[in-house]
């Protein structure tokens, strides 16, 4: 049996520590949790139409606290994920801006949760049909949170795509080599 000695620096570079793994798991949980809560509410709340109403309107009414909590928890999970991502990607292309943009996306989600949208489009039931005639200060801050989330998330996708483009090319090459090798086997 052959034993290899690995320096402590090498082992921490290749395998994330347990707290880092936990932070990265937050990113795995955030999206499905947010979408699951939204979908369950959208299908069960009276008067809500998936094809017409924006999901932010679910933060209004008696059960609005569920969507508010979903915004805030998903935002905090994104911020935690960004911290774990920064630990893993600390060097190289996208190691600073990728995590920073994902954290900013999380902050935007928290903003969208703390500052609720204005009633409109007939939701919650009894709200005026169509767009609100006046947008409140919390409605404006809700929209700012939405914009911060949207723009920073899209930008993070571009930044991280550049980081992992080389990895994707390497993986595609490895798959091609495996296919070519498999074809030559009897």
Secondary structure, DSSP 8 states (H G I E B T S, - for coil): -------HHHHHHHS--HHHHHHHHHHHHHHHHHHHHHHHHHHHSTT--TTTS-GGGGGSSTTHHHHHHHHHHHHHHHHHHHHHHHHHS-SSTTTTHHHHHHHHHHHHHHHHHHS----BTTBSTTS-SSS-SS--HHHHHHHHHHHHHHHHHHHHHHHHHHHHHHHHHHHHHHHHHHHHHHHH--
